[in-house]
Amino acid sequence: MIASVALAGLVLLSPPDANPPLFPEAEAPASPQGDEPTTDNTAIPTETATPSETTPSEPAAEGTKVTVLGTSEPDPEIANLLGSDEPEAPASRPLVADTGSRERVDHAERMRGYYAKLYRPASNPARVYFAARGSYALTGSGQAVGGGRMGTANVEAGQTWNHVGYALGATLMAGGLSFGENGVEKTAGVLIGAGPSLGLGRLSLLGRGYIDFRVGYNFFYAPVQTTRAGLSDPPDAAPHGPKAQLDIGLLLHDAQSRRFRHGFGASLGWQMLVHSFAGEFPLLNSFNVGINYFFG
């Protein structure tokens, strides 16, 4: 009896939290709807991240992506589309070649402008022009049998401007020229002529050389003799015809500092005799090659 009373007293005197549950965090909060039982899933709470508990790595990663897309590094997929499968050539060789080519072009342009101002000033003054040529000529006829080999000498004097020049010159052709029946009936060993010509003026001066192309017209006097014994010589002829001349040469080393320039070079020429004012003379073509002297 006494033991029962004592046991009942201990039960009544023991606090309500004397035996706490082993896992207090597993207890579900009280339902606001009453005493409805809760399931096991709601009994285990899930941790939700609050804005303050968000790890700093996520906004940093997102910011890094925006920075990469907006500034320097392209998206990997776009880079793969824009990339080429062919191997790229070394960058050093093309760059060096391009630089050298630009430098050469710039230097050539500067030199071209320098010589243009030196030889062809804006005031365009008239300058003296003189040329002398010596050449070897081959002469032939297209209408009759005949022709021959001759030596030629030519001198010209005139004036030049920036883009045009004129001159008056004298020409001497001497050698063995035969024509007529069977090509041996008549001979004209000497032709003496003169005539005007037009050239490129100072436009022919290029750097330290010159290339001058001239066209003109010559009038000749040609004494004619016969090769047949017992016959008197036929009347002398006065042939005439157009001519063309190409002079190529180099100026002396101090041409830039001189007012008048000297040069030596090669000469190619053509002389055609189309008609004769007196006597009989065949249609002749003469091609010559030789040397020339330039002063101007």
C-alpha positions as CSV (number, residue, x, y, z in Angstrom):
1,M,0.0,0.0,0.0
2,I,2.7,2.4,0.9
3,A,4.7,1.4,-2.2
4,S,1.8,2.1,-4.5
5,V,1.3,5.5,-2.9
6,A,5.0,6.3,-3.3
7,L,5.0,5.2,-7.0
8,A,2.0,7.4,-7.7
9,G,3.7,10.3,-6.1
10,L,6.8,9.9,-8.2
11,V,4.7,9.9,-11.4
12,L,2.8,13.0,-10.3
13,L,6.0,14.9,-9.3
14,S,8.1,14.1,-12.5
15,P,8.3,17.1,-15.0
16,P,6.7,16.8,-18.4
17,D,10.1,17.1,-20.2
18,A,11.9,14.6,-18.2
19,N,12.0,12.2,-21.2
20,P,12.5,14.3,-24.4
21,P,12.3,12.7,-27.8
22,L,15.6,11.5,-29.3
23,F,15.2,13.6,-32.5
24,P,13.3,16.9,-31.6
25,E,14.0,18.3,-35.1
26,A,11.9,15.6,-36.6
27,E,8.8,16.7,-34.9
28,A,6.3,18.3,-37.2
29,P,4.9,21.7,-36.2
30,A,1.3,21.8,-35.1
31,S,-1.2,21.9,-37.8
32,P,-3.4,25.0,-37.7
33,Q,-6.3,22.9,-38.8
34,G,-6.5,20.9,-35.7
35,D,-5.3,17.4,-34.7
36,E,-5.0,16.0,-38.2
37,P,-2.2,13.5,-38.4
38,T,0.9,14.4,-40.5
39,T,2.7,12.2,-42.9
40,D,6.3,11.1,-42.7
41,N,7.3,13.5,-45.5
42,T,6.1,16.5,-43.7
43,A,7.7,15.3,-40.5
44,I,11.2,15.7,-42.1
45,P,11.6,19.5,-42.8
46,T,13.6,20.6,-45.9
47,E,16.1,23.3,-45.6
48,T,15.4,26.3,-48.0
49,A,18.0,28.8,-48.8
50,T,17.3,32.3,-47.8
51,P,18.7,35.3,-49.8
52,S,21.2,35.8,-47.0
53,E,22.3,32.2,-47.1
54,T,22.9,32.1,-51.0
55,T,26.5,31.2,-51.8
56,P,28.4,34.0,-53.4
57,S,29.7,31.7,-56.1
58,E,26.4,31.7,-58.0
59,P,26.1,35.5,-58.7
60,A,29.8,35.6,-59.3
61,A,29.6,32.9,-61.9
62,E,26.6,34.6,-63.6
63,G,28.4,37.9,-63.6
64,T,31.5,36.3,-65.1
65,K,29.4,34.8,-67.9
66,V,27.9,38.2,-68.7
67,T,31.3,39.8,-68.7
68,V,32.7,37.2,-71.0
69,L,29.8,37.4,-73.5
70,G,29.9,41.2,-73.5
71,T,33.6,41.9,-73.8
72,S,36.4,39.8,-75.0
73,E,35.9,36.0,-75.1
74,P,33.2,34.8,-77.5
75,D,30.8,32.0,-76.7
76,P,32.5,28.6,-77.4
77,E,29.8,27.5,-79.9
78,I,30.1,30.8,-81.8
79,A,33.9,30.5,-81.8
80,N,33.6,27.0,-83.2
81,L,31.3,28.2,-86.0
82,L,33.6,31.1,-86.9
83,G,36.8,29.2,-86.6
84,S,38.5,27.6,-89.7
85,D,39.7,24.0,-89.9
86,E,42.6,25.0,-92.1
87,P,45.9,25.6,-90.3
88,E,46.8,29.2,-90.0
89,A,50.0,30.4,-91.6
90,P,52.6,32.0,-89.3
91,A,51.7,35.6,-88.7
92,S,55.3,36.8,-88.8
93,R,56.0,36.1,-92.5
94,P,52.9,37.8,-94.0
95,L,53.3,40.8,-91.7
96,V,57.0,41.3,-92.7
97,A,56.2,40.9,-96.4
98,D,53.3,43.3,-96.3
99,T,55.3,45.9,-94.4
100,G,58.2,45.6,-96.8
101,S,55.9,45.9,-99.8
102,R,54.2,49.0,-98.4
103,E,57.6,50.5,-97.7
104,R,58.8,49.9,-101.2
105,V,55.6,51.3,-102.7
106,D,55.8,54.4,-100.5
107,H,59.5,54.9,-101.5
108,A,58.7,54.5,-105.2
109,E,55.8,57.0,-104.9
110,R,58.1,59.5,-103.1
111,M,60.8,59.2,-105.7
112,R,58.3,59.5,-108.5
113,G,56.9,62.7,-107.0
114,Y,60.4,64.1,-106.4
115,Y,61.5,63.6,-110.0
116,A,58.3,64.9,-111.4
117,K,58.8,68.2,-109.5
118,L,62.4,68.3,-110.5
119,Y,62.0,67.7,-114.2
120,R,58.5,69.1,-114.8
121,P,58.1,72.2,-112.6
122,A,54.7,73.9,-112.3
123,S,55.9,77.0,-114.1
124,N,56.5,74.8,-117.3
125,P,59.5,76.8,-118.7
126,A,60.8,76.2,-122.2
127,R,64.2,74.4,-122.3
128,V,66.7,73.7,-125.0
129,Y,66.7,70.2,-126.6
130,F,69.5,68.6,-128.6
131,A,70.0,65.0,-129.8
132,A,72.6,63.3,-132.0
133,R,72.3,59.7,-133.3
134,G,74.4,57.3,-135.3
135,S,73.0,54.1,-136.6
136,Y,73.2,51.2,-139.0
137,A,70.2,50.8,-141.4
138,L,68.8,48.1,-143.6
139,T,66.7,49.4,-146.5
140,G,64.4,47.5,-148.7
141,S,61.7,48.1,-151.3
142,G,58.2,46.5,-151.4
143,Q,57.5,47.4,-155.1
144,A,60.8,46.5,-156.9
145,V,63.8,44.4,-156.4
146,G,66.5,46.4,-154.6
147,G,67.7,47.8,-151.3
148,G,70.9,48.0,-149.4
149,R,72.8,48.7,-146.3
150,M,73.5,52.2,-145.2
151,G,74.9,54.2,-142.3
152,T,72.8,57.1,-140.9
153,A,73.6,60.2,-138.9
154,N,71.0,62.5,-137.5
155,V,71.1,65.7,-135.3
156,E,68.2,67.6,-133.9
157,A,67.7,70.8,-132.0
158,G,64.6,72.4,-130.6
159,Q,62.7,73.2,-127.4
160,T,60.9,71.1,-124.8
161,W,58.1,71.7,-122.3
162,N,56.6,69.5,-119.6
163,H,54.6,67.3,-122.0
164,V,55.7,68.1,-125.5
165,G,58.7,69.2,-127.5
166,Y,59.6,70.0,-131.1
167,A,62.9,69.9,-133.1
168,L,64.3,70.5,-136.5
169,G,66.9,68.0,-137.7
170,A,69.2,67.0,-140.5
171,T,69.8,63.4,-141.6
172,L,72.5,61.8,-143.7
173,M,72.2,58.3,-145.2
174,A,75.1,56.9,-147.1
175,G,75.9,53.4,-148.4
176,G,75.0,51.1,-151.2
177,L,71.4,51.5,-152.3
178,S,70.4,50.0,-155.6
179,F,67.0,49.7,-157.3
180,G,65.5,49.7,-160.8
181,E,65.3,46.9,-163.3
182,N,66.6,43.6,-161.8
183,G,67.5,45.7,-158.8
184,V,70.8,47.0,-160.2
185,E,69.9,49.5,-162.8
186,K,70.2,52.6,-160.6
187,T,72.1,53.5,-157.4
188,A,71.7,56.2,-154.8
189,G,74.6,56.1,-152.5
190,V,73.8,59.3,-150.6
191,L,70.6,60.8,-149.2
192,I,70.6,64.2,-147.6
193,G,67.5,65.3,-145.8
194,A,65.9,67.4,-143.1
195,G,62.6,67.8,-141.3
196,P,60.6,68.5,-138.2
197,S,59.8,66.1,-135.3
198,L,57.6,66.1,-132.2
199,G,58.5,64.4,-129.0
200,L,57.3,63.8,-125.4
201,G,59.2,66.8,-124.0
202,R,60.4,66.5,-120.4
203,L,57.8,63.8,-119.9
204,S,60.5,61.5,-121.3
205,L,62.7,62.1,-118.3
206,L,62.1,59.3,-115.8
207,G,64.3,59.2,-112.7
208,R,67.9,58.7,-113.8
209,G,67.0,57.9,-117.4
210,Y,64.9,58.9,-120.3
211,I,62.6,57.2,-122.9
212,D,61.7,59.6,-125.7
213,F,59.4,58.6,-128.6
214,R,59.5,61.0,-131.6
215,V,57.6,61.2,-134.9
216,G,58.5,63.4,-137.8
217,Y,58.7,63.9,-141.5
218,N,61.9,64.1,-143.6
219,F,62.5,65.5,-147.1
220,F,65.6,64.2,-148.9
221,Y,67.7,64.9,-151.9
222,A,69.2,61.8,-153.6
223,P,71.6,61.9,-156.5
224,V,70.8,58.9,-158.8
225,Q,73.3,57.2,-161.1
226,T,72.9,54.4,-163.6
227,T,74.8,51.2,-163.7
228,R,74.5,50.7,-167.4
229,A,77.4,51.7,-169.6
230,G,76.7,54.2,-172.3
231,L,73.6,55.6,-170.7
232,S,73.3,59.0,-169.1
233,D,72.4,59.3,-165.5
234,P,68.7,59.7,-164.7
235,P,67.6,62.9,-163.0
236,D,68.1,63.2,-159.3
237,A,65.3,62.3,-157.0
238,A,63.6,64.1,-154.1
239,P,62.0,61.5,-151.9
240,H,60.2,62.2,-148.7
241,G,58.3,60.3,-146.0
242,P,57.5,59.9,-142.3
243,K,59.8,58.7,-139.6
244,A,59.6,57.4,-136.0
245,Q,62.4,57.3,-133.5
246,L,62.7,55.7,-130.0
247,D,65.6,56.8,-127.7
248,I,66.3,55.0,-124.5
249,G,69.2,55.9,-122.2
250,L,70.7,56.9,-118.9
251,L,71.4,60.4,-117.6
252,L,74.7,61.3,-116.0
253,H,75.0,60.8,-112.2
254,D,74.7,64.5,-111.4
255,A,71.7,65.2,-113.5
256,Q,69.6,66.2,-110.5
257,S,71.8,69.1,-109.7
258,R,72.3,70.4,-113.3
259,R,70.1,72.8,-115.2
260,F,70.9,71.0,-118.4
261,R,71.2,67.2,-118.4
262,H,73.3,64.9,-120.5
263,G,72.5,61.3,-121.4
264,F,73.7,58.4,-123.6
265,G,71.7,55.4,-124.8
266,A,70.4,53.3,-127.6
267,S,68.2,54.3,-130.6
268,L,65.7,52.5,-132.8
269,G,64.3,54.1,-135.8
270,W,62.2,53.7,-139.0
271,Q,62.2,55.8,-142.1
272,M,59.8,55.4,-145.0
273,L,60.1,57.0,-148.4
274,V,56.7,57.2,-150.0
275,H,57.1,59.5,-153.0
276,S,59.6,61.6,-154.9
277,F,59.0,65.2,-156.0
278,A,61.5,64.8,-158.9
279,G,62.9,61.8,-160.7
280,E,62.0,58.3,-160.1
281,F,62.5,56.7,-156.7
282,P,60.9,53.5,-155.3
283,L,58.9,53.1,-152.2
284,L,61.5,52.3,-149.5
285,N,61.5,51.2,-145.8
286,S,64.5,51.7,-143.7
287,F,65.0,50.3,-140.2
288,N,68.0,51.4,-138.1
289,V,69.5,50.7,-134.8
290,G,72.3,52.6,-133.1
291,I,73.4,55.0,-130.3
292,N,72.2,58.4,-129.2
293,Y,73.3,61.4,-127.2
294,F,70.7,63.6,-125.3
295,F,71.1,67.1,-124.0
296,G,68.3,69.1,-122.5
